[in-house]
Amino acid sequence: LRPAAVRIRDLPPGDVVARAMSTSTDAVDATLSGLDRQVFEDAVTLLADPTRRVAVIAGDAGAGIAGHAGDELRMLRSQVEVISGTPVAVGLSIARLDPGDVVLALDLRRYDRWLLQAVDHAVGEGAELVALTDGPLSPLARLSRRLLVVEGDGIGPFDNYVGALALLSALVAA
C-alpha cells in the first residue's frame, strides 16, 4: 500500500519481462479462480437486465479498461453509460440513475475519493452496486452486496489491472 512515488524507487530484480508475465498470469488466475460464482452470476443477471440502466465507473487508473468494458456492453444492450469527466458531469450522471439501476464500479487501493463519493450517493439512492476491487476491506466493498475481488499486485510501483480486465471480459461475455 506504499505510494507509487516510493515504490518506483524499488528496482525489480531479475528479468522484468519474465516477472511481468508471471505476475500478470498470477493476477488473472487469482482473480478468476477466487471468484464467488454466485456473486458473479448475480452480477451478470443485473448487468443483462434490459429494464435496468447500467453506469460503468472507475478510478483514474482503471478508467481505460472499464471504459472498454462499457463500450462492449453498449454493443450488446441499450442504456449503458460510461461515467467520467468533471465532478459536475459525474454528479449529473449519478443523479439520473433510478432505484434498481446498476453501477459497475472498479477501483483498487489508493482509491479515488470522487468515485467513492459518487458510488456512495448512487447506492444511497437505491442503485445496485457491482464492485470490482482488491478485497473486502476496500471502501468500495463496504457499499456492495456483489463484491468481485481483483488481484492487483504489480511488479513495479503501479497496480496491475490484468486480473480486472479478465474479470470484466468474463462479465461482458456472460
Salt bridges, closest charged atoms under 4 A:
ASP10 OD2 - ARG2 NH2 2.49
ASP49 OD2 - ARG52 NE 3.06
ASP71 OD1 - ARG74 NH2 2.26
GLU72 OE2 - HIS68 NE2 2.90
GLU81 OE2 - ARG96 NH2 3.44
ASP98 OD2 - ARG53 NH2 3.02
ASP101 OD2 - ARG53 NE 3.06
GLU128 OE1 - ARG145 NH2 2.84
GLU128 OE1 - ARG146 NH1 2.90
ASP134 OD2 - ARG109 NH1 3.48
ASP153 OD1 - ARG109 NH2 2.92
ASP159 OD1 - ARG109 NE 3.09
ASP159 OD1 - ARG110 NH2 3.23
